[in-house]
Amino acid sequence: MSPQRTSNHDGNAAHLARSAGSVSIAVFFSRILGLVREQVLAGLFGAGTAMDAFVVAFRIPNLLRDLFAEGALSAAFVTVFTEYDQKRSREETWRLVNNVLAVLTVVVSLTVILGMIFSNELVMLLAPDFAKVAGKVELTRRLTIIMFPFLLLVSLSSLLMGILNTRGYFFIPSFASSCFNMTSIVVGGGLALLFPLWGKPAIAGMAIGTLLGGLSQMGVQVPVILRQGFRIKPVMDLADPGLKHIGRLIVPAVIGLSATQINIFVNTNFASRCAEGSVAWLNYAFRLVQFPIGLFGVAVSMATLPVVARLATEKDLKLLGDTLVSSLTLAFALTIPAAVGLWVLAEPIVGLIFEHGRFTQSDTFMTAQALRFYSIGLLAYAAVKIVVPVFYALNDTRWPVMGSFLAVVLNICIILATLDRLQHRAIALSTSATMILNFMLLAAVLYKKIGGYPAGRLFMSLTKILAASGIMGLLVWWTQIRIAGSPGIWLLTVKVFVSVSLGVVSYGISAYVLKLTEFNEIINKIIRRLIGS
């Protein structure tokens, strides 16, 4: 490798580490608040009928959210917006934004209206076995109507996020989800306590809080984009070349980027056939898995996407491959030890976070089992979020679509083969297995498509990560079984705190000694911040 190429690689690795670090800080607070939100839900509603209904009702707009917002739209829009931002005038760039904003608002608004009208049919499609419990379908339908407009708010929020990320603003867009969680907790929790006094279901209060949370998530980004010079102007030109380009990318991307969400839709249908509370157990477990996915996987993906889009525009496939490997290495270095920790400490973590109020010890056990199986696919969840946008930056939507179809079919087959024996655990296991296979397929295709990338460097880094994670896992397992005492919140707190602390330190030391470059970039940055240099 030439000195110039080495410099470019090191510069991109450092830039990715800085950007991912900024996003991770914001996402960390959001995920903490997200866990607090789940704690409020667990304490107020446990894993019973109301919680099952809330999960399914919110899942319907959330499935479309990944299509209209943070998934397909984000990847397609950022690719085209980056090209405009680099090659077109300021006026043309903002005209594109206004045009996309107008079309998105109309399309999503119509979708919301149709969703509210056919809410009963959607509930029966997603969770048909809810009809076996009196009043469960009706409650779910009412909650769906309340929360469906959330789709419009989060779609507009995602558009603003894509613009700001492309222009190098990462913290505020990532912090926006903290506003969602804070509003959901304060307003939703407050209304949940008040609604029973007015003869209304308490869970409806949480639904209203969720809707208002979406409004705050969008609103906090508006001042930042206005400072960039953006002004809303009425434009709706369906013949605009930029809009057509986005359309060509987004239609297949709707499928290509939504393997996880499509599988969740299928999984919810199967979960409704399992024991009462299965939908809630899987939801709580997946929320815990989403913590490291959001903190690490999404952070690296968001920091990578603008860089990848620029390199694809410049046709620098060599540097694009180097950047991809740096991103994957960083994601693996953060998610693999997290997966090991979640597997070993599943029950103490679930018990500490959720076991209070109406959330019972049995709920803890069932949720922990699902968490272990979800954690198996943690590295693949993060990796797919990095790899798929690279295909769209290269204007290739065929392979992500094929991978998604294969993942959905395989997911259904695995669940059908294991559901009777494993019950809700089968769904978590299948989700992880299909995501791993989807990533392996896409990584292999991408290797050929861009003329190769440093797979040897990626494999060597992966070996180091697995070794460091194995050492950490053994230490964490040994530590938590040695800590004894009277059962209760204090014992769980000590177990989790001591085990996690030792795990983080041991993994950090191992990774540093093994010279894991991308991980060490973050460590060095933290050290420099602490000493004020």
SETI-805215 format. One record per residue (C-alpha): x, y, z. Coordinates in Angstrom, 2 decimals. Each point is the difference from the previous one (the first is absolute). Layout:
REM SETI-805215
+---------+---------+---------+
:    east :   north :      up :
+---------+---------+---------+
:       X :       Y :       Z :
...
+---------+---------+---------+
This chain:
REM SETI-805215
+---------+---------+---------+
:    east :   north :      up :
+---------+---------+---------+
:    0.00 :    0.00 :    0.00 :
:    1.36 :    3.44 :   -0.90 :
:    0.73 :    2.66 :    2.66 :
:   -2.82 :    2.12 :   -1.42 :
:   -2.44 :   -2.92 :    0.19 :
:    1.10 :   -0.76 :    3.57 :
:   -0.57 :    3.63 :    0.91 :
:   -3.47 :   -0.07 :   -1.56 :
:   -0.89 :   -3.22 :    1.85 :
:    1.25 :    1.36 :    3.34 :
:   -1.79 :    3.30 :   -0.58 :
:   -3.29 :   -1.70 :   -0.81 :
:    0.35 :   -2.35 :    2.98 :
:    0.61 :    2.97 :    2.29 :
:   -2.88 :    1.97 :   -1.55 :
:   -2.36 :   -2.95 :    0.38 :
:    1.07 :   -0.45 :    3.61 :
:   -0.59 :    3.70 :    0.73 :
:   -3.39 :    0.07 :   -1.73 :
:   -1.10 :   -3.32 :    1.49 :
:    1.15 :    1.20 :    3.42 :
:   -2.11 :    3.17 :   -0.27 :
:   -3.03 :   -1.98 :   -1.10 :
:    0.59 :   -2.64 :    2.67 :
:   -0.12 :    2.58 :    2.78 :
:   -3.36 :    1.31 :   -1.20 :
:   -1.35 :   -3.48 :   -0.69 :
:    1.23 :   -1.17 :    3.41 :
:   -2.23 :    2.52 :    1.77 :
:   -2.87 :   -0.91 :   -2.30 :
:    0.40 :   -3.71 :    0.70 :
:    0.21 :    0.61 :    3.74 :
:   -3.22 :    2.00 :   -0.19 :
:   -1.44 :   -2.73 :   -2.22 :
:    0.69 :   -2.55 :    2.72 :
:   -1.62 :    2.32 :    2.54 :
:   -3.03 :    0.16 :   -2.29 :
:   -0.11 :   -3.80 :   -0.12 :
:    0.34 :   -0.10 :    3.79 :
:   -3.02 :    2.25 :    0.30 :
:   -1.96 :   -2.27 :   -2.33 :
:    1.13 :   -3.12 :    1.86 :
:   -0.88 :    1.45 :    3.39 :
:   -3.42 :    1.25 :   -1.07 :
:   -1.09 :   -2.82 :   -2.30 :
:    2.35 :   -3.00 :    0.45 :
:   -0.32 :   -2.54 :   -2.83 :
:   -3.76 :   -0.37 :   -0.15 :
:   -2.81 :    0.85 :   -2.40 :
:    0.48 :    3.78 :    0.03 :
:    3.72 :   -0.25 :   -0.75 :
:   -0.53 :   -2.55 :   -2.78 :
:   -2.56 :    2.37 :   -1.55 :
:    2.33 :    3.01 :    0.26 :
:    2.93 :   -1.85 :   -1.57 :
:   -2.05 :   -1.16 :   -2.99 :
:   -1.69 :    3.39 :   -0.46 :
:    3.34 :    1.83 :   -0.04 :
:    1.59 :   -2.66 :   -2.18 :
:   -2.33 :    0.76 :   -2.93 :
:    1.24 :    3.60 :   -0.60 :
:    3.50 :   -1.07 :    1.02 :
:    0.14 :   -2.53 :   -2.82 :
:   -0.80 :    2.78 :   -2.46 :
:    2.40 :    2.28 :    1.86 :
:    2.94 :   -2.11 :   -1.13 :
:   -1.24 :    0.32 :   -3.58 :
:   -0.92 :    3.70 :   -0.13 :
:    2.46 :    1.28 :    2.57 :
:    3.24 :   -1.34 :    1.45 :
:    0.46 :   -2.82 :   -2.50 :
:   -0.83 :    0.31 :   -3.66 :
:   -0.62 :    3.75 :   -0.18 :
:    3.11 :    0.86 :    1.98 :
:    2.33 :   -2.06 :   -2.19 :
:   -1.55 :    1.17 :   -3.28 :
:   -0.30 :    3.65 :    0.97 :
:    3.51 :    0.32 :    1.45 :
:    1.49 :   -1.50 :   -3.17 :
:   -1.72 :    2.54 :   -2.27 :
:    0.29 :    2.94 :    2.41 :
:    3.76 :   -0.59 :    0.31 :
:    0.34 :    0.16 :   -3.78 :
:   -2.01 :    3.24 :   -0.15 :
:    1.89 :    1.51 :    2.93 :
:    3.33 :   -0.62 :   -1.74 :
:   -0.85 :    0.64 :   -3.65 :
:   -3.06 :    2.28 :   -0.13 :
:   -0.75 :    3.53 :    1.09 :
:   -1.35 :    0.84 :    3.45 :
:   -3.34 :    0.98 :   -1.54 :
:   -0.35 :   -3.32 :   -1.84 :
:    0.90 :   -1.94 :    3.14 :
:   -2.61 :    1.71 :    2.19 :
:   -2.59 :   -0.31 :   -2.78 :
:    0.56 :   -3.76 :    0.04 :
:   -0.52 :   -0.03 :    3.77 :
:   -3.27 :    1.95 :   -0.28 :
:   -1.22 :   -2.28 :   -2.77 :
:    0.77 :   -3.17 :    1.99 :
:   -1.57 :    1.56 :    3.09 :
:   -3.25 :    0.75 :   -1.83 :
:   -0.28 :   -3.40 :   -1.69 :
:    0.88 :   -1.84 :    3.21 :
:   -2.61 :    1.93 :    1.98 :
:   -2.76 :   -0.79 :   -2.50 :
:    0.88 :   -3.69 :   -0.41 :
:    0.45 :   -0.70 :    3.71 :
:   -3.13 :    1.97 :    0.95 :
:   -2.08 :   -2.11 :   -2.38 :
:    1.61 :   -3.13 :    1.45 :
:   -0.87 :    1.13 :    3.53 :
:   -3.63 :    0.67 :   -0.93 :
:   -0.35 :   -3.41 :   -1.66 :
:    1.68 :   -1.66 :    2.96 :
:   -2.43 :    1.58 :    2.44 :
:   -3.00 :   -0.98 :   -2.15 :
:    1.14 :   -3.62 :   -0.30 :
:    1.48 :   -0.28 :    3.48 :
:   -2.17 :   -2.96 :    0.97 :
:    1.06 :   -1.96 :   -3.09 :
:    3.66 :    0.80 :    0.66 :
:   -0.24 :   -1.23 :    3.58 :
:   -1.63 :   -3.25 :   -1.10 :
:    2.69 :   -0.46 :   -2.66 :
:    2.84 :    0.57 :    2.44 :
:   -1.39 :   -1.78 :    3.07 :
:   -3.00 :   -2.18 :   -0.94 :
:    0.05 :   -1.99 :    3.23 :
:   -0.72 :    3.16 :    2.02 :
:   -3.65 :   -0.71 :   -0.87 :
:    0.11 :   -2.89 :    2.48 :
:    0.25 :    2.50 :    2.89 :
:   -3.09 :    2.14 :    0.60 :
:    0.56 :    3.68 :   -0.82 :
:    3.62 :   -0.42 :   -1.06 :
:   -0.55 :    0.74 :   -3.70 :
:   -2.12 :    3.07 :    0.75 :
:    2.59 :    1.39 :    2.42 :
:    2.77 :   -0.57 :   -2.53 :
:   -2.07 :    1.68 :   -2.73 :
:   -0.60 :    3.11 :    2.12 :
:    3.69 :    0.28 :    0.84 :
:    0.91 :   -0.43 :   -3.68 :
:   -2.23 :    2.94 :   -0.97 :
:    1.60 :    2.20 :    2.66 :
:    3.59 :   -0.81 :   -0.99 :
:   -0.22 :   -0.28 :   -3.79 :
:    0.68 :    3.76 :   -0.59 :
:    3.38 :   -0.63 :    1.67 :
:    1.07 :   -1.33 :   -3.40 :
:   -0.23 :    3.45 :   -1.63 :
:    1.91 :    1.70 :    2.81 :
:    2.84 :   -2.52 :    0.05 :
:    0.25 :   -0.01 :   -3.82 :
:    0.48 :    3.77 :   -0.08 :
:    2.45 :   -0.30 :    2.89 :
:    2.04 :   -2.55 :   -1.94 :
:    0.16 :    2.30 :   -3.04 :
:    1.41 :    2.80 :    2.16 :
:    2.45 :   -2.45 :    1.56 :
:    1.30 :   -1.08 :   -3.42 :
:    0.63 :    3.62 :   -1.02 :
:    1.80 :    0.88 :    3.22 :
:    2.12 :   -3.17 :    0.00 :
:    1.11 :    0.65 :   -3.58 :
:    1.07 :    3.49 :    1.01 :
:    2.00 :   -1.35 :    2.93 :
:   -2.49 :    0.57 :    2.82 :
:   -0.34 :   -3.26 :    1.93 :
:   -0.68 :    0.84 :    3.63 :
:   -3.33 :    1.88 :   -0.18 :
:   -1.71 :   -2.46 :   -2.40 :
:    1.07 :   -2.86 :    2.25 :
:   -1.11 :    1.90 :    3.11 :
:   -3.46 :    0.46 :   -1.55 :
:   -1.01 :   -3.51 :    1.02 :
:    0.77 :    0.97 :    3.61 :
:   -2.71 :    2.64 :   -0.34 :
:   -2.38 :   -2.73 :   -1.17 :
:    0.77 :   -2.15 :    3.01 :
:   -0.19 :    2.87 :    2.50 :
:   -3.39 :    1.09 :   -1.31 :
:   -1.27 :   -3.58 :   -0.05 :
:    1.09 :   -0.52 :    3.61 :
:   -1.27 :    3.26 :    1.47 :
:   -3.18 :    0.55 :   -2.02 :
:   -0.80 :   -3.66 :   -0.63 :
:    0.69 :   -1.08 :    3.56 :
:   -1.98 :    2.91 :    1.41 :
:   -3.01 :   -0.66 :   -2.20 :
:    0.18 :   -3.73 :    0.80 :
:   -0.47 :    0.87 :    3.66 :
:   -2.79 :    2.50 :   -0.69 :
:   -2.04 :   -1.85 :   -2.63 :
:   -1.46 :   -2.66 :    2.36 :
:   -1.41 :    2.86 :    2.10 :
:   -1.90 :    1.13 :   -3.10 :
:   -1.18 :   -3.48 :   -0.92 :
:    2.54 :   -0.39 :   -2.81 :
:    2.52 :   -2.86 :   -0.48 :
:    3.33 :    0.90 :    1.57 :
:    1.87 :   -1.37 :   -3.01 :
:   -1.72 :    2.61 :   -2.22 :
:    1.88 :    2.66 :    1.96 :
:    3.29 :   -1.59 :   -1.01 :
:   -1.18 :   -0.05 :   -3.63 :
:   -0.68 :    3.76 :    0.05 :
:    3.38 :    0.60 :    1.64 :
:    1.64 :   -1.99 :   -2.79 :
:   -1.68 :    2.15 :   -2.66 :
:    1.09 :    3.24 :    1.66 :
:    3.49 :   -1.47 :    0.36 :
:    0.18 :   -0.26 :   -3.78 :
:   -0.89 :    3.70 :   -0.27 :
:    2.82 :    0.98 :    2.36 :
:    2.46 :   -2.23 :   -1.89 :
:   -0.69 :    1.92 :   -3.19 :
:   -0.23 :    3.42 :    1.60 :
:    3.43 :    0.02 :    1.64 :
:    1.72 :   -0.29 :   -3.41 :
:   -1.87 :    2.85 :   -1.68 :
:    2.10 :    2.89 :    1.44 :
:    3.24 :   -1.69 :   -1.09 :
:   -1.07 :   -0.48 :   -3.61 :
:   -1.36 :    3.55 :   -0.17 :
:    3.46 :    1.23 :    0.99 :
:    1.32 :   -1.89 :   -3.04 :
:   -2.00 :    2.35 :   -2.21 :
:   -2.97 :   -2.25 :   -0.70 :
:   -3.39 :    1.63 :   -0.46 :
:   -3.26 :   -1.80 :   -0.72 :
:   -1.32 :    0.82 :   -3.48 :
:   -3.02 :   -1.63 :   -1.68 :
:    1.50 :   -2.31 :   -2.63 :
:   -1.44 :   -3.23 :   -1.39 :
:    1.64 :   -0.96 :   -3.27 :
:   -0.45 :   -3.71 :   -0.67 :
:    2.11 :    0.33 :   -3.16 :
:    3.05 :    1.26 :    1.91 :
:    3.04 :   -2.20 :   -0.89 :
:    1.23 :   -0.07 :    3.61 :
:   -3.38 :   -1.15 :    1.27 :
:   -0.17 :   -2.67 :   -2.71 :
:    3.48 :   -1.20 :    0.97 :
:   -1.09 :   -0.33 :    3.63 :
:   -3.12 :   -1.82 :   -1.17 :
:    2.05 :   -2.49 :   -2.01 :
:    2.13 :   -0.72 :    3.06 :
:   -2.76 :   -0.03 :    2.59 :
:   -2.47 :   -2.43 :   -1.61 :
:    2.27 :   -3.06 :    0.17 :
:    1.62 :    1.38 :    3.15 :
:   -3.36 :   -0.29 :    1.74 :
:    0.55 :   -3.75 :   -0.10 :
:    3.78 :   -0.05 :    0.03 :
:    0.46 :    1.94 :    3.23 :
:   -2.97 :   -1.47 :    1.86 :
:    0.92 :   -3.65 :    0.57 :
:   -0.03 :    0.52 :    3.75 :
:   -3.33 :    1.83 :    0.01 :
:   -1.68 :   -2.47 :   -2.36 :
:    1.19 :   -2.83 :    2.20 :
:   -1.29 :    1.81 :    3.08 :
:   -3.40 :    0.24 :   -1.70 :
:    0.06 :   -3.75 :   -0.63 :
:    1.35 :   -0.64 :    3.49 :
:   -2.80 :    1.97 :    1.64 :
:   -2.55 :   -2.13 :   -1.80 :
:    1.63 :   -3.18 :    1.31 :
:    0.52 :    1.50 :    3.49 :
:   -3.72 :    0.70 :    0.29 :
:   -0.51 :   -3.76 :   -0.25 :
:    2.26 :   -0.69 :    2.98 :
:   -0.76 :    0.44 :    3.71 :
:   -1.52 :    3.24 :    1.28 :
:    2.82 :    2.51 :    0.43 :
:    2.22 :   -1.42 :   -2.75 :
:   -0.30 :    3.15 :   -2.12 :
:    1.05 :    2.10 :    2.99 :
:    2.88 :   -2.33 :    1.01 :
:    1.45 :    0.16 :   -3.50 :
:   -0.48 :    3.76 :   -0.08 :
:    1.82 :    0.58 :    3.29 :
:    2.84 :   -2.31 :   -1.10 :
:    0.34 :    1.68 :   -3.39 :
:    0.05 :    3.41 :    1.68 :
:    3.02 :   -1.10 :    2.01 :
:    1.73 :   -1.28 :   -3.15 :
:   -0.79 :    3.29 :   -1.73 :
:    2.02 :    1.83 :    2.65 :
:    3.40 :   -1.12 :   -1.34 :
:   -1.35 :   -0.02 :   -3.59 :
:   -0.99 :    3.64 :    0.31 :
:    3.01 :    0.99 :    2.06 :
:    2.56 :   -1.64 :   -2.26 :
:   -1.47 :   -1.37 :   -3.24 :
:   -2.20 :    2.95 :   -0.93 :
:    2.65 :    2.46 :    1.15 :
:    2.66 :   -1.52 :   -2.26 :
:   -2.51 :   -0.30 :   -2.85 :
:   -1.07 :    3.64 :    0.25 :
:    3.62 :    1.15 :    0.09 :
:    0.90 :   -2.27 :   -2.94 :
:   -2.88 :    0.79 :   -2.37 :
:    1.08 :    3.54 :   -1.06 :
:    3.62 :   -1.17 :   -0.48 :
:   -1.08 :   -3.00 :   -2.06 :
:   -2.35 :    2.14 :   -2.09 :
:    2.83 :    2.44 :   -0.76 :
:    2.49 :   -2.75 :   -0.90 :
:   -2.57 :   -1.69 :   -2.24 :
:   -0.63 :    3.31 :   -1.77 :
:    3.77 :    0.42 :   -0.48 :
:    0.30 :   -3.65 :   -1.23 :
:    2.75 :   -0.66 :    2.57 :
:   -0.84 :   -3.66 :    0.57 :
:    3.34 :   -0.81 :    1.63 :
:   -0.46 :    2.55 :    2.76 :
:   -3.67 :   -0.96 :    0.24 :
:    1.06 :   -3.58 :    0.75 :
:    2.47 :    1.19 :    2.63 :
:   -2.69 :    2.15 :    1.61 :
:   -2.48 :   -2.89 :   -0.02 :
:    2.45 :   -2.30 :    1.78 :
:    0.80 :    2.70 :    2.58 :
:   -3.72 :    0.48 :    0.64 :
:   -0.71 :   -3.73 :    0.31 :
:    3.00 :   -0.51 :    2.26 :
:   -1.12 :    2.80 :    2.26 :
:   -3.56 :   -1.36 :    0.09 :
:    1.23 :   -3.54 :    0.78 :
:    2.39 :    1.29 :    2.66 :
:   -2.94 :    1.58 :    1.81 :
:   -2.87 :   -2.44 :   -0.63 :
:    1.67 :   -3.39 :    0.49 :
:    1.04 :    0.64 :    3.62 :
:   -3.44 :    1.53 :    0.59 :
:   -1.60 :   -3.22 :   -1.29 :
:    2.18 :   -2.13 :    2.27 :
:   -0.91 :    2.18 :    2.96 :
:   -3.72 :   -0.18 :   -0.75 :
:    0.14 :   -3.80 :   -0.27 :
:    1.87 :   -0.48 :    3.29 :
:   -1.90 :    2.64 :    1.98 :
:   -3.43 :   -0.37 :   -1.61 :
:   -2.02 :   -0.74 :    3.14 :
:    1.75 :    2.49 :    2.34 :
:   -0.34 :    2.78 :   -2.60 :
:   -3.68 :   -0.68 :   -0.73 :
:   -0.78 :   -0.34 :    3.70 :
:    1.80 :    3.22 :    0.90 :
:   -1.60 :    2.08 :   -2.74 :
:   -3.54 :   -1.36 :   -0.21 :
:   -0.95 :   -2.09 :    3.04 :
:   -2.14 :    2.42 :    1.96 :
:   -3.66 :    0.93 :    0.16 :
:   -2.01 :   -2.42 :   -2.14 :
:    3.08 :   -1.60 :   -1.59 :
:    0.48 :   -3.35 :    1.77 :
:    2.92 :   -2.40 :    0.54 :
:   -1.55 :   -2.30 :   -2.59 :
:    0.00 :    2.89 :   -2.49 :
:    3.69 :    0.51 :    0.75 :
:    0.79 :   -3.65 :   -0.77 :
:   -1.97 :   -0.02 :   -3.26 :
:    1.46 :    3.33 :   -1.18 :
:    3.56 :   -1.10 :    0.83 :
:   -0.39 :   -3.13 :   -2.12 :
:   -1.06 :    2.10 :   -2.99 :
:    2.84 :    2.45 :    0.67 :
:    2.63 :   -2.75 :   -0.23 :
:   -1.21 :   -1.11 :   -3.41 :
:   -0.28 :    3.57 :   -1.29 :
:    3.57 :    0.74 :    1.14 :
:    1.37 :   -2.67 :   -2.35 :
:   -0.79 :    2.20 :   -3.00 :
:    1.10 :    3.30 :    1.52 :
:    3.10 :    0.38 :   -2.17 :
:   -2.04 :   -0.72 :   -3.15 :
:   -2.68 :    2.58 :    0.90 :
:    2.70 :    2.67 :    0.16 :
:    1.89 :   -1.26 :   -3.06 :
:   -3.06 :   -0.03 :   -2.28 :
:   -0.68 :    3.63 :    0.92 :
:    3.48 :    0.79 :   -1.32 :
:    0.13 :   -2.25 :   -3.08 :
:   -3.44 :    0.64 :   -1.53 :
:    0.46 :    3.79 :   -0.40 :
:    3.24 :   -0.70 :   -1.89 :
:   -2.02 :   -1.83 :   -2.66 :
:   -2.32 :    2.98 :   -0.35 :
:    2.91 :    2.41 :   -0.19 :
:    1.17 :   -2.12 :   -2.94 :
:   -3.53 :    0.14 :   -1.49 :
:   -0.43 :   -3.76 :    0.40 :
:   -3.28 :   -1.05 :    1.58 :
:   -0.29 :   -3.50 :   -1.42 :
:    2.05 :   -1.95 :    2.53 :
:   -1.44 :    1.56 :    3.17 :
:   -3.46 :   -0.83 :   -1.36 :
:    0.96 :   -3.61 :   -0.68 :
:    1.63 :   -0.32 :    3.40 :
:   -3.11 :    1.32 :    1.70 :
:   -2.30 :   -2.42 :   -1.79 :
:    2.24 :   -2.93 :    0.89 :
:    0.16 :    1.16 :    3.63 :
:   -3.79 :    0.21 :    0.30 :
:   -0.53 :   -3.44 :   -1.53 :
:    2.70 :   -1.56 :    2.18 :
:   -1.40 :    1.72 :    3.09 :
:   -3.44 :   -1.51 :   -0.57 :
:    1.49 :   -3.46 :   -0.59 :
:    2.08 :    0.07 :    3.19 :
:   -2.92 :    1.22 :    2.11 :
:   -2.35 :   -2.65 :   -1.37 :
:    2.60 :   -2.68 :    0.76 :
:    0.70 :    1.13 :    3.58 :
:   -3.06 :    1.88 :    1.29 :
:   -1.71 :   -2.97 :    1.67 :
:    3.15 :   -0.92 :    1.92 :
:    1.53 :    3.40 :    0.74 :
:   -3.13 :    2.22 :    0.01 :
:    0.96 :    3.72 :    0.10 :
:    3.72 :   -0.90 :    0.10 :
:   -0.31 :   -1.41 :   -3.53 :
:   -0.85 :    3.46 :   -1.29 :
:    3.07 :    1.62 :    1.56 :
:    2.27 :   -2.79 :   -1.24 :
:   -1.36 :    0.17 :   -3.54 :
:    0.37 :    3.79 :   -0.16 :
:    3.68 :   -0.26 :    0.92 :
:    0.74 :   -2.89 :   -2.36 :
:   -1.60 :    1.66 :   -3.02 :
:    1.75 :    3.31 :    0.66 :
:    3.41 :   -1.73 :    0.16 :
:   -0.62 :   -1.81 :   -3.28 :
:   -1.24 :    3.21 :   -1.63 :
:    3.18 :    1.83 :    1.00 :
:    2.25 :   -2.82 :   -1.24 :
:   -1.71 :    0.03 :   -3.39 :
:    0.21 :    3.78 :   -0.41 :
:    3.62 :    0.16 :    1.17 :
:    1.02 :   -2.65 :   -2.53 :
:   -1.82 :    1.73 :   -2.86 :
:    1.41 :    3.40 :    0.92 :
:    3.53 :   -1.42 :    0.04 :
:   -0.37 :   -1.01 :   -3.63 :
:   -1.86 :    3.16 :   -1.00 :
:    2.65 :    2.51 :    1.09 :
:    2.95 :   -2.13 :   -1.07 :
:    0.83 :   -1.20 :    3.49 :
:    0.64 :    1.58 :    3.37 :
:    2.55 :   -0.83 :    2.74 :
:   -1.78 :   -3.18 :    1.13 :
:    3.22 :   -1.29 :    1.56 :
:    0.20 :    3.07 :    2.23 :
:   -3.68 :   -0.43 :    0.92 :
:    0.50 :   -3.69 :    0.83 :
:    3.09 :    0.73 :    2.10 :
:   -1.87 :    2.70 :    1.91 :
:   -2.96 :   -2.34 :    0.48 :
:    2.32 :   -2.66 :    1.44 :
:    1.40 :    2.53 :    2.48 :
:   -3.50 :    1.16 :    0.94 :
:   -1.21 :   -3.56 :    0.62 :
:    3.06 :   -0.76 :    2.14 :
:   -0.45 :    3.14 :    2.10 :
:   -3.75 :   -0.61 :    0.31 :
:    0.58 :   -3.61 :    1.06 :
:    2.34 :    1.08 :    2.79 :
:   -2.50 :    2.63 :    1.07 :
:   -2.91 :   -2.47 :   -0.06 :
:    1.79 :   -2.52 :    2.23 :
:    0.93 :    2.72 :    2.49 :
:   -3.56 :    1.38 :    0.08 :
:   -1.50 :   -3.49 :    0.44 :
:    2.42 :   -0.85 :    2.82 :
:   -0.60 :    3.34 :    1.72 :
:   -3.80 :   -0.08 :   -0.02 :
:   -0.26 :   -3.56 :    1.38 :
:    2.43 :    0.90 :    2.82 :
:   -2.10 :    2.91 :    1.20 :
:   -2.48 :   -1.37 :    2.54 :
:   -2.50 :    1.54 :    2.38 :
:   -3.68 :    0.43 :    0.76 :
:   -2.10 :    0.13 :   -3.19 :
:   -1.15 :    3.50 :   -0.86 :
:    0.73 :    3.19 :   -1.88 :
:    3.26 :    0.69 :    1.82 :
:    1.49 :   -3.39 :   -0.84 :
:   -0.98 :    0.41 :   -3.65 :
:    1.48 :    3.50 :   -0.05 :
:    3.31 :   -1.19 :    1.43 :
:    0.12 :   -3.00 :   -2.35 :
:   -0.64 :    2.04 :   -3.11 :
:    2.16 :    2.99 :    0.95 :
:    3.05 :   -2.02 :    1.11 :
:   -0.25 :   -2.51 :   -2.85 :
:   -0.47 :    2.64 :   -2.70 :
:    2.79 :    2.18 :    1.41 :
:    2.49 :   -2.87 :    0.06 :
:   -1.16 :   -1.08 :   -3.44 :
:    0.50 :    3.44 :   -1.54 :
:    3.44 :    0.41 :    1.55 :
:    1.18 :   -3.50 :   -0.97 :
:   -1.27 :    0.36 :   -3.56 :
:    1.51 :    3.46 :   -0.37 :
:    3.39 :   -1.21 :    1.19 :
:   -0.12 :   -3.06 :   -2.26 :
:   -0.99 :    2.06 :   -3.05 :
:    2.73 :    2.54 :    0.71 :
:    2.67 :   -2.66 :    0.44 :
:   -1.15 :   -1.78 :   -3.18 :
:    0.33 :    3.32 :   -1.90 :
:   -3.57 :    0.23 :   -1.26 :
:    0.41 :    3.25 :   -1.96 :
:   -3.58 :    1.25 :   -0.37 :
:   -0.85 :   -0.78 :    3.63 :
:    3.19 :    1.66 :    1.21 :
:   -0.95 :    3.18 :   -1.91 :
:   -3.00 :    0.37 :    2.31 :
:    2.02 :   -0.85 :    3.14 :
:    2.67 :    2.55 :   -0.91 :
:   -2.64 :    2.65 :   -0.64 :
:   -1.57 :   -0.63 :    3.42 :
:    3.41 :    0.22 :    1.68 :
:    0.79 :    3.28 :   -1.78 :
:   -3.35 :    1.43 :    1.10 :
:    0.62 :   -1.04 :    3.61 :
:    3.45 :    1.61 :    0.16 :
:   -1.26 :    3.06 :   -1.87 :
:    2.38 :   -0.15 :   -2.95 :
+---------+---------+---------+
